Amino acid sequence: MESRFTEIDEEFICENCGKKVPKLGYSCRNHCPFCLHSKHVDVNPGDRQEECHGDLEPIDIEISGKKGYIIIFKCRKCGAIRKNKAAKDDNMDLIIQLSAKKQY
């Protein structure tokens, strides 16, 4: 099945840390830059078709030569694993902490 990407760049209030998250401006905002948490709302990026709506907790980091840091998330509600490229304004201290440990 072909993955589809729907570009949605909107501000939101993070359900994990409560901070107001601004639009990214150069792509789609997928997660909170302050705590790195996301919300399980998409089946395909940006489609808002996922019914779970659980908290996507950042659990690990991959490093890609082309894409840079890739955050790996695990849904606290259904256990799904998702990945998303780190944004330029993400909390680098948290990214470094994730890269120093493996949780799955």
PyMOL commands that place a pseudoatom at each C-alpha (Angstrom):
pseudoatom trace, name=CA, resn=MET, resi=1, chain=A, elem=C, hetatm=0, pos=[0.000, 0.000, 0.000]
pseudoatom trace, name=CA, resn=GLU, resi=2, chain=A, elem=C, hetatm=0, pos=[1.305, 3.424, -0.942]
pseudoatom trace, name=CA, resn=SER, resi=3, chain=A, elem=C, hetatm=0, pos=[1.803, 5.898, 1.894]
pseudoatom trace, name=CA, resn=ARG, resi=4, chain=A, elem=C, hetatm=0, pos=[0.174, 9.279, 1.456]
pseudoatom trace, name=CA, resn=PHE, resi=5, chain=A, elem=C, hetatm=0, pos=[1.335, 12.553, 2.974]
pseudoatom trace, name=CA, resn=THR, resi=6, chain=A, elem=C, hetatm=0, pos=[-1.113, 15.351, 3.728]
pseudoatom trace, name=CA, resn=GLU, resi=7, chain=A, elem=C, hetatm=0, pos=[0.649, 18.556, 4.737]
pseudoatom trace, name=CA, resn=ILE, resi=8, chain=A, elem=C, hetatm=0, pos=[-0.897, 20.061, 7.874]
pseudoatom trace, name=CA, resn=ASP, resi=9, chain=A, elem=C, hetatm=0, pos=[1.133, 22.644, 9.774]
pseudoatom trace, name=CA, resn=GLU, resi=10, chain=A, elem=C, hetatm=0, pos=[-0.890, 23.977, 12.665]
pseudoatom trace, name=CA, resn=GLU, resi=11, chain=A, elem=C, hetatm=0, pos=[-0.247, 25.147, 16.187]
pseudoatom trace, name=CA, resn=PHE, resi=12, chain=A, elem=C, hetatm=0, pos=[-1.550, 23.106, 19.122]
pseudoatom trace, name=CA, resn=ILE, resi=13, chain=A, elem=C, hetatm=0, pos=[-1.356, 22.695, 22.879]
pseudoatom trace, name=CA, resn=CYS, resi=14, chain=A, elem=C, hetatm=0, pos=[0.777, 19.682, 23.820]
pseudoatom trace, name=CA, resn=GLU, resi=15, chain=A, elem=C, hetatm=0, pos=[-1.307, 17.198, 25.802]
pseudoatom trace, name=CA, resn=ASN, resi=16, chain=A, elem=C, hetatm=0, pos=[1.836, 15.923, 27.557]
pseudoatom trace, name=CA, resn=CYS, resi=17, chain=A, elem=C, hetatm=0, pos=[3.538, 19.124, 28.780]
pseudoatom trace, name=CA, resn=GLY, resi=18, chain=A, elem=C, hetatm=0, pos=[0.789, 21.721, 28.222]
pseudoatom trace, name=CA, resn=LYS, resi=19, chain=A, elem=C, hetatm=0, pos=[2.928, 24.146, 26.229]
pseudoatom trace, name=CA, resn=LYS, resi=20, chain=A, elem=C, hetatm=0, pos=[1.665, 26.028, 23.189]
pseudoatom trace, name=CA, resn=VAL, resi=21, chain=A, elem=C, hetatm=0, pos=[3.408, 24.599, 20.123]
pseudoatom trace, name=CA, resn=PRO, resi=22, chain=A, elem=C, hetatm=0, pos=[3.786, 26.989, 17.159]
pseudoatom trace, name=CA, resn=LYS, resi=23, chain=A, elem=C, hetatm=0, pos=[3.524, 26.085, 13.485]
pseudoatom trace, name=CA, resn=LEU, resi=24, chain=A, elem=C, hetatm=0, pos=[6.765, 24.678, 12.110]
pseudoatom trace, name=CA, resn=GLY, resi=25, chain=A, elem=C, hetatm=0, pos=[6.755, 26.943, 9.058]
pseudoatom trace, name=CA, resn=TYR, resi=26, chain=A, elem=C, hetatm=0, pos=[8.814, 24.824, 6.659]
pseudoatom trace, name=CA, resn=SER, resi=27, chain=A, elem=C, hetatm=0, pos=[7.010, 21.462, 6.857]
pseudoatom trace, name=CA, resn=CYS, resi=28, chain=A, elem=C, hetatm=0, pos=[4.387, 19.812, 9.046]
pseudoatom trace, name=CA, resn=ARG, resi=29, chain=A, elem=C, hetatm=0, pos=[4.541, 19.962, 12.823]
pseudoatom trace, name=CA, resn=ASN, resi=30, chain=A, elem=C, hetatm=0, pos=[4.236, 16.383, 14.078]
pseudoatom trace, name=CA, resn=HIS, resi=31, chain=A, elem=C, hetatm=0, pos=[5.284, 16.560, 17.720]
pseudoatom trace, name=CA, resn=CYS, resi=32, chain=A, elem=C, hetatm=0, pos=[6.037, 18.935, 20.576]
pseudoatom trace, name=CA, resn=PRO, resi=33, chain=A, elem=C, hetatm=0, pos=[9.520, 20.509, 20.309]
pseudoatom trace, name=CA, resn=PHE, resi=34, chain=A, elem=C, hetatm=0, pos=[9.666, 20.928, 24.102]
pseudoatom trace, name=CA, resn=CYS, resi=35, chain=A, elem=C, hetatm=0, pos=[8.959, 17.352, 25.311]
pseudoatom trace, name=CA, resn=LEU, resi=36, chain=A, elem=C, hetatm=0, pos=[9.018, 15.514, 21.926]
pseudoatom trace, name=CA, resn=HIS, resi=37, chain=A, elem=C, hetatm=0, pos=[5.660, 13.805, 22.555]
pseudoatom trace, name=CA, resn=SER, resi=38, chain=A, elem=C, hetatm=0, pos=[3.111, 13.445, 19.772]
pseudoatom trace, name=CA, resn=LYS, resi=39, chain=A, elem=C, hetatm=0, pos=[-0.491, 12.266, 19.456]
pseudoatom trace, name=CA, resn=HIS, resi=40, chain=A, elem=C, hetatm=0, pos=[-1.532, 9.124, 17.598]
pseudoatom trace, name=CA, resn=VAL, resi=41, chain=A, elem=C, hetatm=0, pos=[-3.974, 10.751, 15.141]
pseudoatom trace, name=CA, resn=ASP, resi=42, chain=A, elem=C, hetatm=0, pos=[-2.742, 9.690, 11.675]
pseudoatom trace, name=CA, resn=VAL, resi=43, chain=A, elem=C, hetatm=0, pos=[-2.857, 6.428, 9.733]
pseudoatom trace, name=CA, resn=ASN, resi=44, chain=A, elem=C, hetatm=0, pos=[-0.886, 8.106, 6.928]
pseudoatom trace, name=CA, resn=PRO, resi=45, chain=A, elem=C, hetatm=0, pos=[0.942, 11.377, 7.719]
pseudoatom trace, name=CA, resn=GLY, resi=46, chain=A, elem=C, hetatm=0, pos=[-1.534, 14.229, 8.047]
pseudoatom trace, name=CA, resn=ASP, resi=47, chain=A, elem=C, hetatm=0, pos=[-4.722, 12.276, 7.306]
pseudoatom trace, name=CA, resn=ARG, resi=48, chain=A, elem=C, hetatm=0, pos=[-6.152, 12.465, 10.874]
pseudoatom trace, name=CA, resn=GLN, resi=49, chain=A, elem=C, hetatm=0, pos=[-7.835, 9.066, 10.315]
pseudoatom trace, name=CA, resn=GLU, resi=50, chain=A, elem=C, hetatm=0, pos=[-6.389, 7.170, 13.316]
pseudoatom trace, name=CA, resn=GLU, resi=51, chain=A, elem=C, hetatm=0, pos=[-9.013, 6.428, 15.986]
pseudoatom trace, name=CA, resn=CYS, resi=52, chain=A, elem=C, hetatm=0, pos=[-6.554, 5.661, 18.817]
pseudoatom trace, name=CA, resn=HIS, resi=53, chain=A, elem=C, hetatm=0, pos=[-5.581, 9.246, 19.825]
pseudoatom trace, name=CA, resn=GLY, resi=54, chain=A, elem=C, hetatm=0, pos=[-3.109, 7.911, 22.395]
pseudoatom trace, name=CA, resn=ASP, resi=55, chain=A, elem=C, hetatm=0, pos=[0.086, 9.630, 23.549]
pseudoatom trace, name=CA, resn=LEU, resi=56, chain=A, elem=C, hetatm=0, pos=[3.044, 8.868, 21.288]
pseudoatom trace, name=CA, resn=GLU, resi=57, chain=A, elem=C, hetatm=0, pos=[5.981, 8.788, 23.675]
pseudoatom trace, name=CA, resn=PRO, resi=58, chain=A, elem=C, hetatm=0, pos=[9.483, 9.295, 22.253]
pseudoatom trace, name=CA, resn=ILE, resi=59, chain=A, elem=C, hetatm=0, pos=[11.453, 6.121, 23.017]
pseudoatom trace, name=CA, resn=ASP, resi=60, chain=A, elem=C, hetatm=0, pos=[14.493, 6.135, 20.735]
pseudoatom trace, name=CA, resn=ILE, resi=61, chain=A, elem=C, hetatm=0, pos=[16.406, 7.947, 18.003]
pseudoatom trace, name=CA, resn=GLU, resi=62, chain=A, elem=C, hetatm=0, pos=[17.749, 6.797, 14.663]
pseudoatom trace, name=CA, resn=ILE, resi=63, chain=A, elem=C, hetatm=0, pos=[20.345, 8.819, 12.796]
pseudoatom trace, name=CA, resn=SER, resi=64, chain=A, elem=C, hetatm=0, pos=[19.932, 9.014, 9.034]
pseudoatom trace, name=CA, resn=GLY, resi=65, chain=A, elem=C, hetatm=0, pos=[22.554, 10.501, 6.740]
pseudoatom trace, name=CA, resn=LYS, resi=66, chain=A, elem=C, hetatm=0, pos=[19.851, 12.081, 4.589]
pseudoatom trace, name=CA, resn=LYS, resi=67, chain=A, elem=C, hetatm=0, pos=[17.191, 12.995, 7.154]
pseudoatom trace, name=CA, resn=GLY, resi=68, chain=A, elem=C, hetatm=0, pos=[19.199, 13.613, 10.317]
pseudoatom trace, name=CA, resn=TYR, resi=69, chain=A, elem=C, hetatm=0, pos=[17.600, 12.570, 13.596]
pseudoatom trace, name=CA, resn=ILE, resi=70, chain=A, elem=C, hetatm=0, pos=[14.518, 10.354, 13.361]
pseudoatom trace, name=CA, resn=ILE, resi=71, chain=A, elem=C, hetatm=0, pos=[12.450, 10.142, 16.548]
pseudoatom trace, name=CA, resn=ILE, resi=72, chain=A, elem=C, hetatm=0, pos=[10.870, 6.767, 17.262]
pseudoatom trace, name=CA, resn=PHE, resi=73, chain=A, elem=C, hetatm=0, pos=[7.600, 6.908, 19.190]
pseudoatom trace, name=CA, resn=LYS, resi=74, chain=A, elem=C, hetatm=0, pos=[5.574, 4.218, 20.947]
pseudoatom trace, name=CA, resn=CYS, resi=75, chain=A, elem=C, hetatm=0, pos=[1.874, 4.765, 21.587]
pseudoatom trace, name=CA, resn=ARG, resi=76, chain=A, elem=C, hetatm=0, pos=[1.048, 4.433, 25.273]
pseudoatom trace, name=CA, resn=LYS, resi=77, chain=A, elem=C, hetatm=0, pos=[-2.514, 3.359, 24.415]
pseudoatom trace, name=CA, resn=CYS, resi=78, chain=A, elem=C, hetatm=0, pos=[-2.182, 0.799, 21.592]
pseudoatom trace, name=CA, resn=GLY, resi=79, chain=A, elem=C, hetatm=0, pos=[1.573, 0.102, 21.438]
pseudoatom trace, name=CA, resn=ALA, resi=80, chain=A, elem=C, hetatm=0, pos=[2.018, 1.206, 17.802]
pseudoatom trace, name=CA, resn=ILE, resi=81, chain=A, elem=C, hetatm=0, pos=[5.502, 2.325, 16.755]
pseudoatom trace, name=CA, resn=ARG, resi=82, chain=A, elem=C, hetatm=0, pos=[5.791, 5.469, 14.619]
pseudoatom trace, name=CA, resn=LYS, resi=83, chain=A, elem=C, hetatm=0, pos=[8.738, 7.484, 13.327]
pseudoatom trace, name=CA, resn=ASN, resi=84, chain=A, elem=C, hetatm=0, pos=[9.158, 11.148, 12.456]
pseudoatom trace, name=CA, resn=LYS, resi=85, chain=A, elem=C, hetatm=0, pos=[12.033, 13.402, 11.497]
pseudoatom trace, name=CA, resn=ALA, resi=86, chain=A, elem=C, hetatm=0, pos=[13.215, 15.740, 14.252]
pseudoatom trace, name=CA, resn=ALA, resi=87, chain=A, elem=C, hetatm=0, pos=[12.461, 19.417, 13.674]
pseudoatom trace, name=CA, resn=LYS, resi=88, chain=A, elem=C, hetatm=0, pos=[15.072, 22.178, 13.756]
pseudoatom trace, name=CA, resn=ASP, resi=89, chain=A, elem=C, hetatm=0, pos=[13.634, 23.594, 16.995]
pseudoatom trace, name=CA, resn=ASP, resi=90, chain=A, elem=C, hetatm=0, pos=[13.351, 20.302, 18.901]
pseudoatom trace, name=CA, resn=ASN, resi=91, chain=A, elem=C, hetatm=0, pos=[14.853, 20.055, 22.383]
pseudoatom trace, name=CA, resn=MET, resi=92, chain=A, elem=C, hetatm=0, pos=[18.344, 18.775, 21.555]
pseudoatom trace, name=CA, resn=ASP, resi=93, chain=A, elem=C, hetatm=0, pos=[19.003, 17.765, 25.178]
pseudoatom trace, name=CA, resn=LEU, resi=94, chain=A, elem=C, hetatm=0, pos=[16.088, 15.305, 24.998]
pseudoatom trace, name=CA, resn=ILE, resi=95, chain=A, elem=C, hetatm=0, pos=[17.272, 13.994, 21.629]
pseudoatom trace, name=CA, resn=ILE, resi=96, chain=A, elem=C, hetatm=0, pos=[20.717, 13.337, 23.115]
pseudoatom trace, name=CA, resn=GLN, resi=97, chain=A, elem=C, hetatm=0, pos=[19.139, 11.586, 26.126]
pseudoatom trace, name=CA, resn=LEU, resi=98, chain=A, elem=C, hetatm=0, pos=[17.137, 9.338, 23.781]
pseudoatom trace, name=CA, resn=SER, resi=99, chain=A, elem=C, hetatm=0, pos=[20.222, 8.485, 21.768]
pseudoatom trace, name=CA, resn=ALA, resi=100, chain=A, elem=C, hetatm=0, pos=[22.007, 7.365, 24.941]
pseudoatom trace, name=CA, resn=LYS, resi=101, chain=A, elem=C, hetatm=0, pos=[19.455, 4.648, 25.802]
pseudoatom trace, name=CA, resn=LYS, resi=102, chain=A, elem=C, hetatm=0, pos=[17.445, 1.930, 24.130]
pseudoatom trace, name=CA, resn=GLN, resi=103, chain=A, elem=C, hetatm=0, pos=[13.955, 1.234, 25.510]
pseudoatom trace, name=CA, resn=TYR, resi=104, chain=A, elem=C, hetatm=0, pos=[12.624, -1.543, 23.263]
for i in range(1, 104): cmd.bond("trace and resi %d" % i, "trace and resi %d" % (i + 1))
show_as sticks, trace
zoom trace
